[in-house]
Amino acid sequence: MADITLYGIPNCDTVKKTRAWFEKRQIPYSFHDYKKAGIEKEKLELWVLEKGWEPILNKRGTTFRQLPDVLKEDIDGDKAIMLMSAHPSMIKRPIVEIDGELIVGYDSTAYETLLGL
């Protein structure tokens, strides 16, 4: 069985959709709740290294939009990691790790491919 961790917040509609996808297929997974558990800076660094900061940082969310303009300017990987560490709700949701592979956002095709379904 694959080692699956779903990162997100419980009340997010896309996270709910992802959880339902796994539960409908009776595929076990661990849920990492940013609101309760936060996120380790080292984990964000690994994700940004693998995927780049642009797909990981959610610029469309309320939390990002409410930042002072000076914080929204000149974003690079380090600044994105700092922002996401301080405000985990700025992390794109969900992020799913399946046996070390990273999927950003809801992508049932990618889940099926990685799980051999």
C-alpha positions as CSV (number, residue, x, y, z in Angstrom):
1,M,0.0,0.0,0.0
2,A,1.2,3.5,-0.9
3,D,2.3,6.0,1.8
4,I,-0.1,8.9,1.3
5,T,-0.2,12.2,3.2
6,L,-2.8,14.9,2.3
7,Y,-1.9,18.4,3.5
8,G,-4.6,21.0,3.8
9,I,-7.3,22.5,6.1
10,P,-10.5,20.6,6.8
11,N,-13.0,23.2,5.7
12,C,-11.4,23.8,2.2
13,D,-13.8,22.6,-0.5
14,T,-10.9,21.2,-2.6
15,V,-9.5,19.4,0.3
16,K,-12.9,17.9,1.0
17,K,-13.1,16.8,-2.6
18,T,-9.7,15.1,-2.4
19,R,-10.5,13.4,0.9
20,A,-13.8,12.1,-0.6
21,W,-11.9,10.8,-3.7
22,F,-9.6,8.7,-1.5
23,E,-12.4,7.6,0.9
24,K,-14.7,6.5,-2.0
25,R,-11.9,4.2,-3.2
26,Q,-11.1,3.1,0.4
27,I,-7.5,4.3,0.0
28,P,-6.0,5.0,3.4
29,Y,-4.1,8.3,3.9
30,S,-2.8,10.5,6.6
31,F,-4.3,14.0,6.9
32,H,-2.0,16.9,7.9
33,D,-4.0,19.8,9.1
34,Y,-2.1,23.1,8.7
35,K,-4.4,24.8,11.2
36,K,-3.6,22.4,14.0
37,A,-0.1,21.1,13.1
38,G,1.4,24.0,11.1
39,I,4.0,23.2,8.6
40,E,7.8,22.7,9.0
41,K,10.0,25.1,7.2
42,E,12.1,22.2,6.0
43,K,9.0,20.6,4.3
44,L,8.3,23.8,2.5
45,E,11.9,24.1,1.4
46,L,11.7,20.6,-0.1
47,W,8.4,21.3,-1.9
48,V,9.8,24.6,-3.3
49,L,13.0,22.8,-4.4
50,E,10.9,20.2,-6.2
51,K,8.1,22.2,-7.7
52,G,9.2,25.9,-7.5
53,W,7.5,28.4,-5.2
54,E,4.9,29.6,-7.8
55,P,2.7,26.5,-7.8
56,I,2.9,26.1,-4.0
57,L,2.1,29.7,-2.9
58,N,-1.6,30.5,-3.3
59,K,-1.7,34.2,-4.4
60,R,-5.5,34.1,-5.0
61,G,-6.5,33.5,-1.5
62,T,-7.7,36.0,1.0
63,T,-4.7,35.7,3.3
64,F,-2.3,36.7,0.5
65,R,-4.5,39.4,-0.9
66,Q,-4.7,41.0,2.6
67,L,-0.9,41.3,3.0
68,P,0.7,44.7,2.8
69,D,1.8,45.4,-0.8
70,V,5.5,45.5,0.3
71,L,5.2,41.8,1.2
72,K,3.6,40.9,-2.1
73,E,6.4,42.4,-4.1
74,D,9.7,40.8,-5.3
75,I,8.7,37.3,-4.2
76,D,11.4,34.6,-4.6
77,G,11.7,31.1,-3.1
78,D,13.0,32.3,0.3
79,K,10.3,35.0,0.7
80,A,7.6,32.6,-0.4
81,I,8.8,30.0,2.2
82,M,8.8,32.7,4.9
83,L,5.2,33.8,4.0
84,M,3.9,30.2,3.9
85,S,5.6,29.4,7.2
86,A,4.0,32.4,8.9
87,H,0.6,31.9,7.1
88,P,0.0,28.2,6.2
89,S,-3.3,29.2,4.7
90,M,-1.3,30.7,1.8
91,I,-0.2,27.2,0.8
92,K,-2.0,25.8,-2.3
93,R,-4.5,23.1,-1.3
94,P,-4.4,20.3,-1.2
95,I,-0.8,19.1,-1.5
96,V,-0.7,15.3,-1.7
97,E,2.4,13.2,-1.2
98,I,2.2,9.7,-2.6
99,D,5.4,7.6,-1.9
100,G,7.4,10.8,-2.0
101,E,5.8,12.1,-5.2
102,L,4.3,15.6,-4.8
103,I,0.9,16.6,-6.4
104,V,-0.1,20.2,-6.0
105,G,-3.9,20.8,-6.1
106,Y,-6.7,18.3,-6.8
107,D,-5.6,16.0,-9.7
108,S,-7.4,12.6,-9.7
109,T,-5.6,11.5,-12.9
110,A,-2.2,12.0,-11.1
111,Y,-3.5,10.1,-8.0
112,E,-4.7,7.2,-10.3
113,T,-1.4,7.1,-12.1
114,L,0.8,7.1,-9.0
115,L,-1.4,4.5,-7.3
116,G,-1.6,2.3,-10.4
117,L,-5.4,2.4,-10.7
